[in-house]
Amino acid sequence: MAPPPAKYVLNPDEAKVLSSATRSGLFTPYDLAAATRLAPSTVQGVIGKLARKGLVVGGELGFRLTQDGQECQWLLTKGMYGQVHVVDKNDPQKGKWGLSPEANNRRVTGTVMQDPADEDWYDVRIEVTSTDPNNPLSGEVEFFLHPTFARDHEVVQVKDGKAVLEFSAWGAFTVGVRADNGETQLELDLAELPGAPEAFREQ
């Protein structure tokens, strides 16, 4: 039997703006631009789309979440993606894993370095660790890559409190992570990594 359709369908910018919106009270495109690092004009357009979906209402003085908007925001922050579907056809993992690199005392980080043997390729290292010494990472961690990879789902055994995945890529995309027997979901957009080469981020 097929699962029921998601109650809310968003694109990544809509999900980012909605996640950052003030739950109670008014907010403006400039507030959200600062919080999301999107251009104010982009945020204004996103707010218009959210308004047409019935998730925000407002005007010149500012906007606020509707009851549906508050529910959708709560579902996003809790990682309940059976009811909220974030769609990006060019980056399929984007929005599927919580839109955050940190949750449940777990953190995913990454580094990107240009391949010294081929300037068109980059060496990527992804690492998942615990942020709580009293709750170390253990077991297996799953990594979900772009579907253009021959092996787009990798399972890595935790060793010395961390799970590490290394691979080569020619451009940025979002990596999804599942740990703690499915209890923890993390998301890392490689285009947002500090220090990643500009050419990599833009491809």
Z-matrix of the N, CA and C atoms (Angstrom, degrees):
N
C 1 1.464
C 2 1.522 1 109.69
N 3 1.325 2 117.56 1 132.37
C 4 1.461 3 121.20 2 -179.58
C 5 1.522 4 110.46 3 -72.07
N 6 1.353 5 116.99 4 145.73
C 7 1.461 6 119.27 5 177.78
C 8 1.517 7 110.42 6 -67.95
N 9 1.339 8 117.54 7 154.18
C 10 1.464 9 119.63 8 178.61
C 11 1.520 10 110.43 9 -64.53
N 12 1.338 11 117.72 10 151.30
C 13 1.463 12 119.75 11 179.34
C 14 1.516 13 111.31 12 -64.21
N 15 1.342 14 115.39 13 151.69
C 16 1.463 15 119.92 14 178.92
C 17 1.523 16 110.02 15 -63.51
N 18 1.328 17 116.23 16 143.40
C 19 1.458 18 120.84 17 179.75
C 20 1.515 19 110.91 18 -69.97
N 21 1.341 20 116.46 19 -35.86
C 22 1.465 21 121.29 20 -178.76
C 23 1.528 22 108.98 21 -125.94
N 24 1.313 23 116.84 22 137.29
C 25 1.463 24 122.57 23 176.29
C 26 1.520 25 107.75 24 -123.65
N 27 1.344 26 116.02 25 122.03
C 28 1.457 27 122.58 26 -176.40
C 29 1.518 28 110.20 27 -128.50
N 30 1.330 29 116.51 28 157.85
C 31 1.453 30 118.91 29 166.61
C 32 1.530 31 108.20 30 -93.53
N 33 1.335 32 119.37 31 170.31
C 34 1.467 33 120.07 32 -174.61
C 35 1.529 34 114.29 33 -58.48
N 36 1.339 35 117.79 34 -40.17
C 37 1.459 36 119.42 35 179.57
C 38 1.527 37 110.88 36 -66.02
N 39 1.320 38 116.93 37 -39.72
C 40 1.466 39 120.23 38 177.50
C 41 1.522 40 110.44 39 -62.37
N 42 1.330 41 116.73 40 -42.16
C 43 1.460 42 120.29 41 179.47
C 44 1.523 43 111.19 42 -65.05
N 45 1.333 44 116.33 43 -40.50
C 46 1.460 45 120.25 44 -179.45
C 47 1.526 46 111.02 45 -65.70
N 48 1.325 47 116.70 46 -45.03
C 49 1.465 48 120.88 47 179.91
C 50 1.520 49 110.34 48 -65.36
N 51 1.319 50 116.72 49 -45.59
C 52 1.471 51 119.86 50 -178.23
C 53 1.522 52 110.82 51 -63.52
N 54 1.331 53 116.96 52 -39.44
C 55 1.473 54 120.02 53 179.54
C 56 1.518 55 111.70 54 -64.42
N 57 1.343 56 116.74 55 -29.62
C 58 1.460 57 121.07 56 -175.55
C 59 1.534 58 113.39 57 -93.40
N 60 1.326 59 117.48 58 -8.57
C 61 1.465 60 120.59 59 -176.81
C 62 1.528 61 110.89 60 -68.23
N 63 1.322 62 115.77 61 148.02
C 64 1.461 63 121.21 62 176.00
C 65 1.519 64 108.75 63 -66.56
N 66 1.328 65 115.97 64 128.24
C 67 1.468 66 119.60 65 -175.19
C 68 1.531 67 111.76 66 -67.45
N 69 1.317 68 117.61 67 -36.36
C 70 1.459 69 120.91 68 176.93
C 71 1.519 70 108.38 69 -127.89
N 72 1.328 71 116.80 70 140.11
C 73 1.448 72 120.63 71 -179.15
C 74 1.513 73 112.12 72 94.40
N 75 1.325 74 115.33 73 179.05
C 76 1.454 75 121.35 74 -175.32
C 77 1.528 76 112.00 75 -87.32
N 78 1.323 77 116.37 76 153.22
C 79 1.454 78 122.74 77 171.00
C 80 1.520 79 107.98 78 -140.01
N 81 1.323 80 116.79 79 159.51
C 82 1.456 81 121.59 80 -179.79
C 83 1.528 82 109.65 81 -120.94
N 84 1.342 83 117.31 82 163.36
C 85 1.472 84 119.46 83 175.63
C 86 1.525 85 112.42 84 -56.64
N 87 1.344 86 117.48 85 -32.63
C 88 1.457 87 119.63 86 -179.16
C 89 1.531 88 111.32 87 -71.34
N 90 1.350 89 116.53 88 -35.92
C 91 1.468 90 119.70 89 174.05
C 92 1.526 91 110.19 90 -58.15
N 93 1.335 92 115.18 91 -48.33
C 94 1.454 93 120.26 92 -175.40
C 95 1.520 94 111.89 93 -73.47
N 96 1.327 95 117.38 94 -30.71
C 97 1.461 96 119.86 95 176.69
C 98 1.518 97 110.45 96 -61.71
N 99 1.336 98 116.22 97 -41.26
C 100 1.463 99 120.13 98 178.43
C 101 1.520 100 111.30 99 -66.60
N 102 1.332 101 116.96 100 -36.95
C 103 1.468 102 121.03 101 -176.70
C 104 1.525 103 112.45 102 -77.06
N 105 1.333 104 116.96 103 -31.95
C 106 1.468 105 120.42 104 -173.98
C 107 1.520 106 113.87 105 -104.18
N 108 1.342 107 117.40 106 -11.48
C 109 1.468 108 123.22 107 -175.74
C 110 1.523 109 112.27 108 65.15
N 111 1.310 110 116.46 109 21.94
C 112 1.455 111 121.30 110 172.06
C 113 1.527 112 108.64 111 -93.86
N 114 1.330 113 117.38 112 155.79
C 115 1.459 114 121.20 113 177.74
C 116 1.526 115 109.44 114 -66.29
N 117 1.349 116 117.99 115 143.17
C 118 1.469 117 120.15 116 178.45
C 119 1.524 118 113.04 117 -53.12
N 120 1.337 119 117.05 118 -38.18
C 121 1.462 120 119.40 119 179.55
C 122 1.530 121 111.18 120 -65.79
N 123 1.343 122 116.00 121 -36.66
C 124 1.468 123 119.74 122 176.41
C 125 1.516 124 110.26 123 -65.21
N 126 1.336 125 116.17 124 -44.79
C 127 1.461 126 120.19 125 -180.00
C 128 1.523 127 110.35 126 -61.91
N 129 1.339 128 116.84 127 -40.89
C 130 1.464 129 120.33 128 178.53
C 131 1.524 130 110.86 129 -58.72
N 132 1.329 131 116.47 130 -43.65
C 133 1.453 132 119.95 131 177.55
C 134 1.516 133 112.50 132 -64.02
N 135 1.337 134 116.39 133 -40.14
C 136 1.462 135 120.91 134 179.08
C 137 1.526 136 110.09 135 -64.38
N 138 1.318 137 116.93 136 -42.81
C 139 1.470 138 120.27 137 179.26
C 140 1.525 139 110.18 138 -59.93
N 141 1.347 140 116.94 139 -38.95
C 142 1.454 141 120.09 140 176.67
C 143 1.522 142 111.70 141 -59.99
N 144 1.333 143 116.67 142 -42.08
C 145 1.465 144 120.51 143 178.43
C 146 1.526 145 111.20 144 -66.42
N 147 1.341 146 116.69 145 -40.50
C 148 1.457 147 120.07 146 178.10
C 149 1.521 148 111.33 147 -65.37
N 150 1.333 149 116.34 148 -34.74
C 151 1.463 150 119.93 149 177.75
C 152 1.524 151 110.59 150 -65.93
N 153 1.339 152 116.55 151 -40.82
C 154 1.470 153 119.52 152 179.21
C 155 1.528 154 111.44 153 -66.63
N 156 1.314 155 116.24 154 -25.07
C 157 1.471 156 120.11 155 176.47
C 158 1.521 157 112.28 156 -87.18
N 159 1.337 158 116.86 157 0.27
C 160 1.459 159 121.05 158 177.35
C 161 1.511 160 114.67 159 78.16
N 162 1.343 161 117.22 160 20.67
C 163 1.460 162 120.68 161 -176.63
C 164 1.523 163 112.98 162 -98.11
N 165 1.333 164 118.14 163 -20.04
C 166 1.462 165 122.22 164 174.96
C 167 1.530 166 108.80 165 -139.21
N 168 1.333 167 114.87 166 155.53
C 169 1.467 168 121.15 167 173.17
C 170 1.522 169 107.18 168 -137.95
N 171 1.328 170 116.75 169 157.26
C 172 1.458 171 119.14 170 177.82
C 173 1.511 172 111.63 171 156.34
N 174 1.330 173 114.67 172 -161.98
C 175 1.449 174 120.65 173 -177.31
C 176 1.504 175 111.06 174 -165.16
N 177 1.342 176 115.92 175 -143.06
C 178 1.461 177 120.37 176 -174.74
C 179 1.529 178 113.17 177 -63.13
N 180 1.328 179 117.26 178 -31.77
C 181 1.464 180 119.97 179 -176.55
C 182 1.530 181 112.74 180 -80.84
N 183 1.310 182 116.86 181 -14.29
C 184 1.459 183 119.57 182 179.96
C 185 1.515 184 111.06 183 142.32
N 186 1.316 185 115.17 184 177.89
C 187 1.455 186 121.81 185 -176.63
C 188 1.523 187 109.96 186 -126.91
N 189 1.315 188 114.81 187 160.74
C 190 1.453 189 120.25 188 174.87
C 191 1.523 190 108.97 189 -142.65
N 192 1.317 191 115.56 190 158.64
C 193 1.460 192 120.41 191 178.08
C 194 1.519 193 110.44 192 -75.56
N 195 1.326 194 116.22 193 139.29
C 196 1.454 195 120.52 194 169.68
C 197 1.529 196 108.57 195 -78.08
N 198 1.325 197 116.59 196 178.48
C 199 1.468 198 119.51 197 176.92
C 200 1.527 199 110.65 198 -61.43
N 201 1.352 200 116.43 199 -41.17
C 202 1.464 201 119.45 200 176.77
C 203 1.530 202 110.54 201 -65.19
N 204 1.345 203 116.22 202 -38.10
C 205 1.457 204 119.81 203 178.27
C 206 1.518 205 112.21 204 -62.36
N 207 1.328 206 116.23 205 -40.71
C 208 1.465 207 119.99 206 177.92
C 209 1.523 208 110.77 207 -65.34
N 210 1.334 209 116.57 208 -40.23
C 211 1.468 210 119.84 209 178.38
C 212 1.524 211 110.58 210 -64.54
N 213 1.344 212 116.55 211 -45.11
C 214 1.457 213 120.65 212 -179.10
C 215 1.524 214 110.55 213 -62.89
N 216 1.335 215 117.22 214 -42.22
C 217 1.459 216 120.89 215 178.00
C 218 1.522 217 110.75 216 -61.57
N 219 1.314 218 116.57 217 -43.56
C 220 1.472 219 120.66 218 179.60
C 221 1.524 220 110.54 219 -62.38
N 222 1.328 221 117.57 220 -42.88
C 223 1.460 222 121.09 221 178.90
C 224 1.527 223 111.06 222 -62.86
N 225 1.335 224 116.71 223 -39.02
C 226 1.461 225 120.86 224 177.79
C 227 1.521 226 111.32 225 -62.45
N 228 1.335 227 116.22 226 -47.73
C 229 1.465 228 119.70 227 -176.31
C 230 1.522 229 111.72 228 -69.17
N 231 1.330 230 117.38 229 -24.04
C 232 1.465 231 120.85 230 178.85
C 233 1.523 232 112.47 231 -92.29
N 234 1.331 233 116.15 232 -1.33
C 235 1.467 234 119.26 233 177.59
C 236 1.508 235 113.98 234 72.28
N 237 1.338 236 118.22 235 27.32
C 238 1.461 237 121.21 236 -178.81
C 239 1.528 238 109.69 237 -90.00
N 240 1.343 239 115.28 238 74.30
C 241 1.451 240 120.18 239 -171.43
C 242 1.515 241 113.68 240 -83.15
N 243 1.344 242 117.31 241 0.76
C 244 1.452 243 118.36 242 169.57
C 245 1.517 244 110.63 243 -69.17
N 246 1.340 245 116.29 244 -25.78
C 247 1.462 246 121.11 245 -177.55
C 248 1.527 247 112.74 246 -105.78
N 249 1.330 248 117.20 247 -16.68
C 250 1.456 249 121.56 248 176.14
C 251 1.530 250 107.47 249 -124.56
N 252 1.325 251 116.17 250 119.51
C 253 1.457 252 120.40 251 -178.74
C 254 1.522 253 108.65 252 -111.56
N 255 1.338 254 116.67 253 116.37
C 256 1.459 255 121.70 254 177.75
C 257 1.525 256 107.80 255 -99.12
N 258 1.329 257 116.20 256 120.50
C 259 1.462 258 121.42 257 -171.02
C 260 1.522 259 110.72 258 -114.07
N 261 1.330 260 116.30 259 125.17
C 262 1.464 261 122.46 260 170.57
C 263 1.523 262 106.24 261 -140.99
N 264 1.326 263 117.28 262 104.36
C 265 1.463 264 120.97 263 -173.10
C 266 1.524 265 112.29 264 -64.46
N 267 1.352 266 117.60 265 -24.60
C 268 1.461 267 120.25 266 -179.71
C 269 1.524 268 112.80 267 -87.70
N 270 1.317 269 116.93 268 -16.43
C 271 1.470 270 122.09 269 -178.22
C 272 1.525 271 107.67 270 -141.34
N 273 1.334 272 117.60 271 76.60
C 274 1.462 273 121.82 272 -167.27
C 275 1.526 274 115.71 273 -60.83
N 276 1.334 275 119.08 274 -25.12
C 277 1.461 276 119.97 275 179.31
C 278 1.530 277 112.50 276 -81.86
N 279 1.329 278 116.67 277 -12.51
C 280 1.458 279 121.17 278 -177.17
C 281 1.529 280 110.53 279 -62.47
N 282 1.331 281 115.39 280 124.20
C 283 1.452 282 120.56 281 176.88
C 284 1.513 283 115.49 282 84.44
N 285 1.321 284 118.35 283 -5.30
C 286 1.465 285 120.40 284 -178.12
C 287 1.521 286 113.28 285 -84.66
N 288 1.326 287 116.91 286 -15.66
C 289 1.463 288 119.92 287 -168.59
C 290 1.529 289 113.11 288 -125.64
N 291 1.311 290 116.43 289 23.90
C 292 1.464 291 118.94 290 171.52
C 293 1.510 292 116.55 291 107.10
N 294 1.335 293 117.19 292 -8.54
C 295 1.469 294 121.36 293 178.35
C 296 1.520 295 113.19 294 61.97
N 297 1.327 296 117.44 295 15.50
C 298 1.459 297 120.02 296 -178.53
C 299 1.527 298 110.64 297 -139.52
N 300 1.338 299 117.49 298 140.34
C 301 1.467 300 120.04 299 176.95
C 302 1.530 301 113.18 300 -81.76
N 303 1.318 302 117.91 301 0.34
C 304 1.458 303 120.14 302 -177.79
C 305 1.528 304 111.18 303 -139.55
N 306 1.346 305 116.17 304 132.33
C 307 1.460 306 122.15 305 177.83
C 308 1.522 307 108.56 306 -167.22
N 309 1.326 308 116.56 307 151.30
C 310 1.474 309 121.70 308 175.03
C 311 1.524 310 113.21 309 51.80
N 312 1.330 311 116.79 310 39.24
C 313 1.469 312 121.34 311 -179.85
C 314 1.525 313 112.50 312 63.34
N 315 1.320 314 116.13 313 27.62
C 316 1.460 315 122.10 314 175.94
C 317 1.530 316 108.35 315 -125.41
N 318 1.323 317 115.68 316 147.79
C 319 1.466 318 120.21 317 179.87
C 320 1.519 319 109.92 318 -140.21
N 321 1.333 320 115.78 319 138.39
C 322 1.455 321 120.71 320 173.87
C 323 1.520 322 108.18 321 -112.48
N 324 1.323 323 115.97 322 132.58
C 325 1.458 324 122.66 323 178.85
C 326 1.519 325 108.55 324 -130.12
N 327 1.326 326 115.92 325 167.48
C 328 1.455 327 118.82 326 -179.57
C 329 1.512 328 112.76 327 -155.10
N 330 1.305 329 115.57 328 158.83
C 331 1.465 330 122.43 329 173.63
C 332 1.523 331 108.39 330 -134.45
N 333 1.321 332 115.25 331 150.04
C 334 1.468 333 121.49 332 179.03
C 335 1.519 334 108.21 333 -132.44
N 336 1.317 335 116.42 334 127.51
C 337 1.464 336 122.30 335 177.95
C 338 1.527 337 108.67 336 -130.15
N 339 1.313 338 116.10 337 143.01
C 340 1.457 339 119.42 338 177.33
C 341 1.521 340 110.52 339 -66.70
N 342 1.319 341 116.56 340 137.07
C 343 1.461 342 122.15 341 178.14
C 344 1.531 343 108.30 342 -66.62
N 345 1.333 344 118.10 343 120.04
C 346 1.473 345 119.52 344 -177.95
C 347 1.523 346 113.13 345 -64.59
N 348 1.330 347 116.48 346 -18.92
C 349 1.470 348 119.29 347 -178.03
C 350 1.526 349 112.75 348 -94.36
N 351 1.344 350 117.40 349 -13.20
C 352 1.462 351 120.23 350 -176.85
C 353 1.517 352 108.44 351 -154.66
N 354 1.320 353 117.49 352 109.28
C 355 1.459 354 121.52 353 -173.70
C 356 1.532 355 113.18 354 -68.51
N 357 1.324 356 117.96 355 -11.96
C 358 1.458 357 121.03 356 178.96
C 359 1.529 358 112.48 357 -88.08
N 360 1.331 359 117.33 358 -6.15
C 361 1.464 360 120.72 359 -177.04
C 362 1.532 361 109.98 360 -122.76
N 363 1.336 362 114.31 361 158.81
C 364 1.460 363 120.65 362 -175.45
C 365 1.525 364 109.73 363 -134.28
N 366 1.333 365 115.17 364 143.81
C 367 1.459 366 121.75 365 177.01
C 368 1.522 367 108.59 366 -92.94
N 369 1.319 368 115.85 367 122.10
C 370 1.465 369 122.20 368 -176.27
C 371 1.528 370 109.55 369 -113.50
N 372 1.322 371 115.22 370 134.22
C 373 1.466 372 121.09 371 176.49
C 374 1.531 373 108.20 372 -125.38
N 375 1.336 374 116.07 373 123.55
C 376 1.458 375 122.49 374 179.06
C 377 1.525 376 108.35 375 -114.49
N 378 1.316 377 116.47 376 133.14
C 379 1.464 378 120.88 377 -176.56
C 380 1.533 379 110.36 378 -133.13
N 381 1.320 380 115.55 379 131.50
C 382 1.466 381 122.05 380 176.74
C 383 1.526 382 108.35 381 -113.25
N 384 1.328 383 116.24 382 128.57
C 385 1.458 384 121.87 383 -178.75
C 386 1.526 385 109.94 384 -137.76
N 387 1.331 386 115.08 385 172.11
C 388 1.461 387 121.56 386 174.12
C 389 1.526 388 109.50 387 -93.98
N 390 1.325 389 115.76 388 146.28
C 391 1.467 390 120.53 389 173.93
C 392 1.523 391 111.32 390 -99.31
N 393 1.326 392 116.80 391 1.43
C 394 1.473 393 122.26 392 -178.85
C 395 1.524 394 109.05 393 -123.51
N 396 1.329 395 118.00 394 110.96
C 397 1.474 396 120.28 395 -179.87
C 398 1.524 397 113.23 396 -57.99
N 399 1.325 398 116.90 397 -25.07
C 400 1.460 399 120.71 398 -179.95
C 401 1.525 400 113.25 399 -86.13
N 402 1.310 401 116.56 400 -1.96
C 403 1.464 402 121.11 401 179.75
C 404 1.528 403 108.91 402 -137.39
N 405 1.335 404 116.95 403 69.18
C 406 1.474 405 120.10 404 -174.91
C 407 1.521 406 112.29 405 -67.56
N 408 1.314 407 114.67 406 152.99
C 409 1.460 408 121.56 407 175.75
C 410 1.524 409 108.71 408 -72.24
N 411 1.331 410 116.19 409 140.62
C 412 1.467 411 120.35 410 179.29
C 413 1.526 412 109.29 411 -150.54
N 414 1.322 413 115.62 412 173.13
C 415 1.454 414 120.94 413 177.27
C 416 1.516 415 112.70 414 77.50
N 417 1.313 416 116.36 415 -138.57
C 418 1.452 417 122.45 416 -178.21
C 419 1.527 418 110.55 417 -115.84
N 420 1.329 419 115.24 418 151.78
C 421 1.463 420 122.26 419 175.37
C 422 1.521 421 107.86 420 -125.23
N 423 1.331 422 115.91 421 133.74
C 424 1.462 423 121.51 422 178.92
C 425 1.526 424 109.96 423 -100.91
N 426 1.314 425 115.73 424 137.98
C 427 1.457 426 122.66 425 177.40
C 428 1.530 427 108.67 426 -118.24
N 429 1.320 428 115.74 427 134.06
C 430 1.456 429 121.60 428 -178.56
C 431 1.530 430 108.31 429 -117.89
N 432 1.340 431 116.01 430 114.65
C 433 1.454 432 122.52 431 -174.61
C 434 1.529 433 110.90 432 -102.47
N 435 1.304 434 115.91 433 -179.03
C 436 1.460 435 120.89 434 176.91
C 437 1.527 436 109.24 435 -63.96
N 438 1.340 437 118.24 436 141.02
C 439 1.475 438 120.03 437 -175.77
C 440 1.518 439 114.88 438 -65.42
N 441 1.333 440 118.85 439 -8.96
C 442 1.465 441 119.94 440 175.13
C 443 1.529 442 111.75 441 -72.93
N 444 1.334 443 118.22 442 -13.80
C 445 1.464 444 121.16 443 175.83
C 446 1.527 445 109.33 444 -75.04
N 447 1.329 446 116.54 445 139.01
C 448 1.465 447 120.40 446 177.02
C 449 1.532 448 110.20 447 -60.56
N 450 1.340 449 115.62 448 -36.73
C 451 1.476 450 120.99 449 175.31
C 452 1.524 451 106.64 450 -117.61
N 453 1.322 452 114.80 451 90.40
C 454 1.467 453 119.12 452 -176.37
C 455 1.523 454 113.06 453 -92.71
N 456 1.335 455 117.25 454 0.95
C 457 1.465 456 122.45 455 175.83
C 458 1.524 457 107.96 456 -132.29
N 459 1.325 458 115.82 457 109.57
C 460 1.468 459 121.21 458 -178.36
C 461 1.529 460 109.68 459 -114.60
N 462 1.320 461 115.90 460 140.82
C 463 1.463 462 122.19 461 176.67
C 464 1.521 463 108.00 462 -115.61
N 465 1.337 464 115.90 463 124.38
C 466 1.462 465 121.46 464 -174.86
C 467 1.527 466 109.55 465 -122.02
N 468 1.321 467 116.15 466 132.83
C 469 1.466 468 121.57 467 176.76
C 470 1.528 469 109.51 468 -78.23
N 471 1.315 470 116.63 469 133.88
C 472 1.466 471 120.97 470 177.34
C 473 1.519 472 109.34 471 -68.00
N 474 1.323 473 116.01 472 133.54
C 475 1.458 474 121.84 473 177.98
C 476 1.515 475 108.71 474 -135.90
N 477 1.323 476 116.15 475 129.40
C 478 1.465 477 121.55 476 -178.90
C 479 1.534 478 111.58 477 54.82
N 480 1.319 479 115.79 478 37.83
C 481 1.455 480 120.86 479 174.67
C 482 1.513 481 115.92 480 79.98
N 483 1.331 482 117.55 481 10.53
C 484 1.456 483 118.62 482 179.12
C 485 1.524 484 110.87 483 -147.06
N 486 1.330 485 114.53 484 154.48
C 487 1.466 486 121.51 485 175.03
C 488 1.519 487 107.43 486 -115.98
N 489 1.312 488 116.76 487 126.85
C 490 1.468 489 121.80 488 -174.69
C 491 1.520 490 109.47 489 -123.13
N 492 1.332 491 115.24 490 132.42
C 493 1.459 492 121.47 491 173.97
C 494 1.519 493 108.58 492 -125.45
N 495 1.331 494 116.59 493 130.50
C 496 1.457 495 121.95 494 178.13
C 497 1.516 496 109.51 495 -122.96
N 498 1.326 497 116.08 496 138.51
C 499 1.453 498 120.50 497 -179.90
C 500 1.523 499 108.96 498 -158.86
N 501 1.323 500 116.70 499 169.94
C 502 1.453 501 122.86 500 176.70
C 503 1.522 502 109.70 501 -106.24
N 504 1.329 503 116.12 502 143.41
C 505 1.461 504 121.07 503 179.23
C 506 1.520 505 108.71 504 -148.64
N 507 1.330 506 116.22 505 157.15
C 508 1.471 507 119.38 506 179.04
C 509 1.523 508 111.99 507 -103.23
N 510 1.343 509 116.96 508 -11.30
C 511 1.458 510 120.41 509 179.75
C 512 1.513 511 111.50 510 -157.47
N 513 1.322 512 115.73 511 170.02
C 514 1.466 513 122.03 512 -174.20
C 515 1.525 514 111.98 513 -81.69
N 516 1.325 515 115.02 514 152.90
C 517 1.466 516 123.02 515 174.32
C 518 1.530 517 106.68 516 -162.16
N 519 1.310 518 116.66 517 178.50
C 520 1.463 519 121.32 518 -179.89
C 521 1.517 520 110.49 519 -97.13
N 522 1.334 521 115.63 520 135.18
C 523 1.461 522 122.76 521 176.57
C 524 1.527 523 108.44 522 -104.69
N 525 1.316 524 116.31 523 128.83
C 526 1.459 525 121.45 524 173.91
C 527 1.522 526 109.93 525 -97.38
N 528 1.327 527 115.61 526 146.51
C 529 1.469 528 121.01 527 -178.03
C 530 1.532 529 109.03 528 -133.07
N 531 1.335 530 114.99 529 137.63
C 532 1.462 531 120.59 530 174.28
C 533 1.528 532 108.48 531 -129.40
N 534 1.338 533 116.82 532 126.17
C 535 1.463 534 122.06 533 -177.23
C 536 1.531 535 109.89 534 -135.97
N 537 1.341 536 114.89 535 177.40
C 538 1.470 537 121.12 536 176.47
C 539 1.527 538 111.50 537 54.57
N 540 1.335 539 115.93 538 46.82
C 541 1.466 540 121.57 539 178.73
C 542 1.520 541 112.33 540 56.13
N 543 1.317 542 115.92 541 36.19
C 544 1.452 543 120.41 542 177.49
C 545 1.509 544 115.34 543 91.12
N 546 1.337 545 117.33 544 -4.44
C 547 1.466 546 120.64 545 -177.67
C 548 1.526 547 112.55 546 -76.44
N 549 1.330 548 116.79 547 -21.31
C 550 1.473 549 120.68 548 -177.15
C 551 1.517 550 109.86 549 -121.55
N 552 1.346 551 115.08 550 131.92
C 553 1.457 552 121.71 551 175.33
C 554 1.522 553 108.94 552 -125.55
N 555 1.329 554 115.17 553 133.98
C 556 1.460 555 121.83 554 -179.03
C 557 1.521 556 109.21 555 -131.51
N 558 1.322 557 115.23 556 160.31
C 559 1.460 558 119.91 557 -177.64
C 560 1.517 559 109.41 558 -143.92
N 561 1.322 560 116.61 559 131.19
C 562 1.455 561 121.37 560 -179.28
C 563 1.520 562 109.87 561 -129.93
N 564 1.325 563 116.09 562 116.45
C 565 1.458 564 121.65 563 175.75
C 566 1.522 565 107.97 564 -88.60
N 567 1.318 566 117.14 565 111.85
C 568 1.459 567 121.04 566 -175.80
C 569 1.530 568 111.89 567 -64.37
N 570 1.326 569 117.25 568 -23.26
C 571 1.465 570 120.13 569 178.61
C 572 1.526 571 111.75 570 -70.56
N 573 1.329 572 117.89 571 -15.15
C 574 1.459 573 121.53 572 -178.53
C 575 1.529 574 112.97 573 -102.33
N 576 1.332 575 117.10 574 6.83
C 577 1.462 576 119.84 575 -178.63
C 578 1.530 577 110.76 576 -72.43
N 579 1.341 578 117.60 577 128.71
C 580 1.471 579 119.56 578 175.29
C 581 1.527 580 109.76 579 -61.90
N 582 1.300 581 115.95 580 134.46
C 583 1.457 582 119.71 581 177.36
C 584 1.510 583 115.21 582 86.68
N 585 1.337 584 117.75 583 -6.84
C 586 1.469 585 118.71 584 177.45
C 587 1.521 586 109.49 585 -67.61
N 588 1.325 587 118.46 586 137.59
C 589 1.468 588 120.47 587 -179.13
C 590 1.529 589 111.72 588 -57.23
N 591 1.310 590 115.79 589 141.55
C 592 1.470 591 120.22 590 -177.43
C 593 1.513 592 112.11 591 -59.40
N 594 1.319 593 117.44 592 -39.93
C 595 1.459 594 120.65 593 -179.76
C 596 1.528 595 111.01 594 -62.00
N 597 1.319 596 116.30 595 -37.24
C 598 1.473 597 120.70 596 177.94
C 599 1.516 598 110.42 597 -67.66
N 600 1.341 599 117.10 598 -45.40
C 601 1.466 600 120.87 599 -177.16
C 602 1.516 601 111.87 600 -62.23
N 603 1.328 602 117.50 601 -32.34
C 604 1.450 603 121.15 602 -172.78
C 605 1.529 604 113.30 603 -90.08
N 606 1.342 605 117.54 604 -6.45
C 607 1.479 606 119.90 605 -179.57
C 608 1.514 607 110.65 606 -94.80
